[in-house]
Amino acid sequence: MYSSDDEIGIITAFVEQLEEQSIPRALAVKKRVEEGDTLNEIEIMHFEQMLSEASTMMPLLKHHPEYQKLIAELANLYNQISERALLNQLNAKT
């Protein structure tokens, strides 16, 4: 079990990684899929990894509700990207 200080350190590192890398990358991908592109294999693997990490973080985050909105917004962003990319993929096949 983590101490409160350990939890804050782990969450802080996770949030920094989201803010500095994952969210900007996701927003760039969102822009591309909104323009009709699909996801490439690297982007799919990155999203799967981020969702896995977010899932792993959920037990810690439930003790820190101040971060739950960020995670919910990130999940919504990934959902929007995935839905649009899938639609683009289906449209490309027709």
C-alpha positions in Angstrom: 0.0 0.0 0.0 1.3 3.4 -0.9 1.6 6.3 1.7 -0.2 9.5 0.9 3.1 11.1 -0.2 3.8 8.2 -2.5 0.3 8.4 -4.0 0.7 12.2 -4.6 4.1 11.6 -6.3 2.8 8.8 -8.5 -0.3 10.8 -9.5 1.7 14.0 -10.1 4.1 12.2 -12.4 1.1 10.6 -14.3 -0.6 14.0 -14.6 2.6 15.7 -15.8 3.0 13.0 -18.5 -0.6 13.5 -19.6 -0.3 17.3 -19.8 3.1 17.4 -21.5 2.8 14.4 -23.9 -0.4 12.5 -24.0 -3.0 15.3 -24.2 -1.1 17.3 -26.9 -0.5 14.2 -28.9 -4.2 13.2 -28.6 -5.3 16.7 -29.6 -3.1 16.5 -32.7 -4.5 13.1 -33.6 -8.1 14.4 -33.0 -7.5 17.2 -35.5 -6.3 14.7 -38.1 -9.2 12.4 -37.6 -11.6 15.3 -37.8 -10.1 16.0 -41.2 -10.8 12.4 -42.3 -7.7 10.5 -41.4 -7.6 7.2 -39.6 -5.4 6.0 -36.8 -2.1 4.3 -37.6 -0.8 1.3 -35.6 1.5 3.4 -33.4 -1.4 5.7 -32.4 -3.6 2.7 -31.6 -0.9 1.2 -29.5 -0.3 4.5 -27.7 -4.0 4.9 -26.9 -4.2 1.4 -25.6 -1.2 2.0 -23.4 -2.7 5.3 -22.1 -6.0 3.6 -21.3 -4.3 0.8 -19.6 -2.2 3.2 -17.5 -5.3 5.2 -16.6 -7.1 2.0 -15.6 -4.1 1.1 -13.4 -4.2 4.6 -11.8 -8.0 4.5 -11.0 -7.5 2.9 -7.5 -5.2 5.8 -6.5 -7.3 8.4 -8.2 -10.5 7.5 -6.4 -8.8 8.8 -3.2 -8.0 12.1 -5.0 -11.2 13.4 -6.6 -9.4 16.5 -7.8 -7.9 14.5 -10.6 -11.0 12.5 -11.6 -12.3 15.3 -13.9 -9.0 15.3 -15.8 -9.2 11.5 -16.3 -12.8 11.7 -17.4 -12.0 14.4 -19.9 -9.1 12.3 -21.3 -11.3 9.3 -21.6 -13.9 11.4 -23.4 -11.2 12.7 -25.7 -10.0 9.2 -26.6 -13.6 8.1 -27.1 -14.2 11.0 -29.5 -11.0 10.2 -31.4 -11.8 6.5 -31.6 -15.3 7.0 -32.8 -14.3 9.4 -35.5 -11.4 7.3 -36.6 -13.6 4.3 -36.9 -16.2 6.2 -38.9 -13.4 7.4 -41.2 -12.1 3.8 -41.5 -15.6 2.6 -42.4 -16.1 5.4 -44.9 -12.7 4.6 -46.5 -13.8 1.0 -47.2 -17.0 2.0 -49.0 
